[in-house]
Amino acid sequence: MRRVSEEGTMDGPKEWKQRRGHHRGKVISPLLANLYLSKIDHEMARLGHEMVRYADDSVIPCRNEEEAKRALKK
C-alpha cells in the first residue's frame, strides 16, 4: 500500500504527488473504500438502514427528511 500511496498521479503529460492520503483515481481507492465501508454497511443494516455502494461512493436511501435525519444520527 505504501508503494501505491507514494506513486505519482499522471494528468496528461504532468505528474503530481499527493501530500497526504490517497488520490481517488488510484486503483487502490475502491479496495480501501470497501475495507472501510464494509463495517459501516453492516452496522447500518443492523440498525435497519440500507446502504447502497459502488466502489468508493455510498448512498443511504430514505423515504423522507425525518428518516434521513435519523440515519445521520446513527
C-alpha positions in Angstrom: 0.0 0.0 0.0 2.8 2.4 0.8 4.3 1.9 -2.7 0.9 2.7 -4.3 0.4 5.7 -2.0 3.8 7.2 -2.9 3.3 6.8 -6.7 2.5 10.0 -8.5 -0.7 10.7 -10.5 -0.5 11.5 -14.2 -2.5 14.4 -15.5 -1.8 14.3 -19.2 2.0 14.8 -19.5 2.3 16.1 -15.9 2.8 14.1 -12.8 1.9 15.3 -9.3 2.1 13.7 -5.9 -0.4 13.6 -3.1 1.0 15.0 0.1 -1.5 13.1 2.4 -4.0 10.3 1.8 -4.8 8.7 -1.5 -6.0 10.2 -4.7 -9.5 8.9 -5.5 -8.4 8.0 -9.0 -5.9 5.5 -7.9 -6.6 1.8 -8.4 -6.3 1.2 -4.6 -9.1 3.6 -3.8 -12.1 1.2 -4.3 -10.3 -1.5 -2.3 -9.6 0.8 0.6 -13.2 2.1 0.4 -14.6 -1.4 0.6 -12.4 -2.3 3.6 -13.6 0.8 5.4 -17.2 1.0 4.3 -17.9 -2.7 4.9 -18.1 -2.2 8.7 -20.3 0.8 8.2 -22.5 -1.1 5.8 -23.0 -3.9 8.3 -23.7 -1.5 11.1 -26.3 0.4 9.1 -28.0 -2.9 8.1 -28.1 -3.9 11.8 -29.8 -0.5 12.6 -32.4 -1.1 9.8 -30.9 1.1 7.1 -30.0 0.0 3.6 -26.6 1.3 2.3 -26.0 1.2 -1.5 -22.4 1.3 -2.5 -20.5 1.5 -5.8 -16.7 1.4 -5.3 -16.0 4.4 -3.0 -19.4 6.1 -3.3 -22.3 5.3 -1.0 -25.9 6.3 -0.5 -28.4 5.6 2.2 -31.8 5.7 0.6 -34.5 7.3 2.8 -38.2 7.9 2.2 -38.3 11.4 3.8 -36.3 14.0 5.5 -37.1 12.7 9.0 -35.8 9.2 8.1 -32.6 10.8 6.7 -32.0 12.7 9.9 -32.4 9.5 12.0 -29.9 7.7 9.7 -27.4 10.5 10.1 -27.7 10.4 13.9 -26.8 6.7 13.9 
